[in-house]
Amino acid sequence: MEQKRKINIDVYIGIALALISAFFLWETGRMRPGAAQFPRMVLIAFLTLSVLIAILGVRKTLKPALAKKSDFELSFNVAKMPIIAFAIIVIYLVLINTVGFFIATTIFTPLFMLFYGARKIAPIVATTAGLNLFVWVLFVRILNVFIP
């Protein structure tokens, strides 16, 4: 009886990154041609590298000897932290649209720092205040950019 092959994690990562790249490449169609030139170049390079990752993952799946010791199986425990981080960032983006950038950033920054293990209050407060102050001075005061 033939043993079932496990698909290498690089296949999933390569496909996911290729889909994200293709979506953003499609979105550049809404931009002015001059403004879209650099994002398109970067996204085409990113898409090419993503497809290469997927192809190498297929090779590793077909020939397990090519897989390195650092390769690991895709499981929920492996993907849990990135998924939670992504969910926090999505909530942050929703908050920006509902309560504004500065309030959302004041909520998001400490929560994200706590999520990644920061426990001392002084660095959390300093980072949050410093980030808000930097963005306000640079973008609002100096560059006169409207920040929602």
C-alpha positions as a printed NumPy array, in Angstrom:
array([[  0.   ,   0.   ,   0.   ],
       [  1.379,   3.374,  -1.042],
       [  1.929,   5.938,   1.667],
       [  0.016,   9.207,   1.189],
       [  2.283,  12.177,   0.439],
       [  1.993,  15.292,   2.516],
       [  1.967,  18.498,   0.533],
       [  4.912,  20.691,   1.433],
       [  4.038,  23.938,   3.208],
       [  5.776,  25.929,   0.447],
       [  3.007,  24.943,  -1.975],
       [  0.362,  26.571,   0.227],
       [  2.478,  29.638,   0.924],
       [  3.421,  30.091,  -2.738],
       [ -0.191,  29.801,  -3.913],
       [ -1.468,  32.178,  -1.22 ],
       [  1.196,  34.774,  -2.004],
       [  0.599,  34.418,  -5.75 ],
       [ -3.143,  35.001,  -5.271],
       [ -2.508,  38.053,  -3.096],
       [ -0.014,  39.405,  -5.647],
       [ -2.424,  38.819,  -8.526],
       [ -5.217,  40.6  ,  -6.644],
       [ -3.091,  43.667,  -5.952],
       [ -1.746,  43.625,  -9.502],
       [ -5.353,  43.669, -10.712],
       [ -6.1  ,  46.541,  -8.322],
       [ -3.344,  48.673,  -9.895],
       [ -5.652,  48.946, -12.912],
       [ -7.595,  51.548, -10.926],
       [ -4.519,  53.722, -10.496],
       [ -3.23 ,  56.396, -12.842],
       [ -0.779,  54.842, -15.323],
       [  2.231,  56.789, -14.037],
       [  1.451,  56.061, -10.399],
       [  0.85 ,  52.355, -11.101],
       [  4.186,  51.705, -12.806],
       [  6.329,  51.025,  -9.726],
       [  3.692,  48.977,  -7.823],
       [  3.199,  46.849, -10.946],
       [  6.938,  46.175, -11.229],
       [  7.151,  45.181,  -7.566],
       [  4.015,  43.038,  -7.769],
       [  5.184,  41.25 , -10.916],
       [  8.457,  40.415,  -9.154],
       [  6.533,  39.296,  -6.07 ],
       [  4.171,  37.186,  -8.185],
       [  7.109,  35.56 ,  -9.982],
       [  8.826,  34.699,  -6.703],
       [  5.562,  33.368,  -5.254],
       [  5.085,  31.023,  -8.206],
       [  8.707,  29.913,  -7.792],
       [  8.06 ,  29.106,  -4.12 ],
       [  5.02 ,  27.036,  -5.115],
       [  6.989,  25.173,  -7.816],
       [  9.804,  24.39 ,  -5.37 ],
       [  7.172,  23.207,  -2.887],
       [  5.754,  20.824,  -5.485],
       [  9.276,  19.493,  -6.115],
       [  9.738,  18.963,  -2.373],
       [  6.393,  17.163,  -2.232],
       [  7.312,  14.848,  -5.105],
       [ 10.868,  14.274,  -3.842],
       [ 10.85 ,  14.457,  -0.027],
       [ 14.645,  14.165,  -0.007],
       [ 14.773,  17.792,  -1.217],
       [ 13.   ,  19.014,   1.909],
       [ 15.279,  20.476,   4.536],
       [ 15.222,  19.843,   8.25 ],
       [ 13.785,  23.345,   8.654],
       [ 10.692,  22.437,   6.585],
       [  7.696,  21.53 ,   8.719],
       [  4.126,  20.412,   8.31 ],
       [  1.368,  22.967,   8.071],
       [ -0.815,  22.716,  11.145],
       [ -3.02 ,  25.03 ,  13.132],
       [ -0.344,  25.356,  15.822],
       [  2.118,  26.582,  13.193],
       [ -0.36 ,  29.023,  11.638],
       [ -2.09 ,  30.192,  14.84 ],
       [  0.066,  33.236,  15.62 ],
       [  0.091,  34.664,  12.068],
       [ -3.675,  34.14 ,  11.787],
       [ -4.311,  35.949,  15.073],
       [ -1.925,  38.761,  14.071],
       [ -3.739,  39.099,  10.743],
       [ -7.103,  39.258,  12.541],
       [ -5.809,  42.004,  14.86 ],
       [ -4.595,  44.003,  11.845],
       [ -7.971,  43.61 ,  10.115],
       [ -9.697,  44.889,  13.262],
       [ -7.239,  47.818,  13.277],
       [ -8.147,  48.683,   9.682],
       [-11.847,  48.575,  10.545],
       [-11.196,  50.806,  13.552],
       [ -9.352,  53.34 ,  11.381],
       [-12.451,  53.677,   9.223],
       [-14.803,  53.972,  12.197],
       [-12.965,  55.964,  14.883],
       [-10.035,  57.466,  12.979],
       [ -6.325,  56.779,  12.666],
       [ -5.047,  58.213,  15.931],
       [ -7.621,  56.547,  18.201],
       [ -7.271,  53.232,  16.342],
       [ -3.471,  53.426,  16.573],
       [ -3.678,  54.23 ,  20.281],
       [ -5.732,  51.049,  20.767],
       [ -3.85 ,  48.85 ,  18.292],
       [ -0.226,  49.543,  19.213],
       [ -0.394,  48.47 ,  22.891],
       [ -2.562,  45.448,  22.063],
       [ -0.18 ,  44.288,  19.36 ],
       [  2.819,  44.819,  21.616],
       [  1.104,  42.825,  24.386],
       [  0.242,  40.099,  21.886],
       [  3.927,  39.768,  20.993],
       [  5.076,  39.627,  24.587],
       [  5.847,  43.195,  25.653],
       [  4.882,  43.54 ,  29.319],
       [  6.581,  46.717,  30.558],
       [  4.212,  49.674,  30.585],
       [  6.81 ,  52.397,  29.906],
       [  7.946,  51.093,  26.481],
       [  4.346,  50.416,  25.456],
       [  3.245,  53.949,  26.36 ],
       [  6.373,  55.507,  24.831],
       [  5.97 ,  53.595,  21.572],
       [  2.285,  54.445,  21.285],
       [  2.808,  58.124,  22.055],
       [  5.932,  58.358,  19.897],
       [  4.239,  56.735,  16.906],
       [  1.202,  59.011,  17.122],
       [  3.379,  62.095,  17.605],
       [  5.675,  61.164,  14.705],
       [  2.767,  60.59 ,  12.3  ],
       [  1.013,  63.771,  13.422],
       [  4.108,  65.972,  13.073],
       [  5.314,  64.51 ,   9.788],
       [  2.072,  63.954,   7.922],
       [ -0.418,  66.391,   9.436],
       [  1.779,  69.363,  10.32 ],
       [  4.655,  69.205,   7.811],
       [  3.132,  67.492,   4.761],
       [ -0.45 ,  68.722,   5.329],
       [ -1.895,  65.258,   4.683],
       [ -5.425,  64.592,   5.913],
       [ -5.471,  61.584,   8.238],
       [ -8.955,  60.216,   9.01 ]])
